[in-house]
Amino acid sequence: MSVKGLAEGIILQSVEDLWSENHRGECIAFFTGREFSICAEIAGMNLPDQLKLLNLVKTAVGITANSKAADKDSFREKGKRPARTARKVCRHMQALP
């Protein structure tokens, strides 16, 4: 698998995991942090495409806002480390030539 394919997979999995109550907080942290922009850049997404995806995520989070896991701040207060795996992968991908 190429680095570009791996970055695309991380982004797609994060979109899919927005619908999982167990992973929603991690995904919100991924999309609101630097990790998304790193993966999007590696995946070859231009800025308009990134904004479209972020608007889609915003809509999805709004639809699922009734869940406590959708609130990024309450997720972090519970002492969990959001999107830790995605951050590690993005750091490793960024270090590749």
URURDA-V68925 format. One record per backbone hydrogen bond with DSSP energy under -1.0 kcal/mol. CO is the residue of the C=O (numbers start at 1). NH is the residue of the N-H. E is the energy in kcal/mol with one decimal. If there is no record, write none. Layout:
BEGIN
CO/NH/E
CO/NH/E
END
This chain:
BEGIN
2/6/-2.1
3/7/-2.4
4/8/-2.4
5/9/-2.3
6/10/-2.2
7/11/-2.0
8/12/-2.8
9/13/-2.6
10/14/-2.0
11/15/-2.0
12/16/-2.4
13/17/-2.6
16/19/-1.5
17/20/-1.5
20/24/-1.7
23/27/-2.2
24/28/-2.4
25/29/-2.1
26/30/-2.1
27/31/-2.7
28/32/-1.9
30/36/-1.3
34/38/-2.0
35/39/-2.6
36/40/-3.1
37/41/-2.0
38/42/-2.2
39/43/-2.4
40/45/-2.7
46/50/-2.2
47/51/-2.6
48/52/-2.2
49/53/-2.2
50/54/-2.6
51/55/-2.3
52/56/-2.0
53/57/-2.5
54/58/-2.4
55/59/-2.2
56/60/-2.5
57/61/-2.8
58/62/-2.0
59/63/-2.0
60/64/-1.6
64/67/-1.9
67/70/-1.2
68/71/-1.4
71/75/-1.9
72/76/-2.1
73/77/-1.8
76/79/-1.7
81/84/-1.0
83/87/-2.3
84/88/-2.1
85/89/-2.5
86/90/-2.6
87/91/-2.4
88/92/-2.3
89/93/-2.5
90/94/-2.4
91/95/-1.4
END
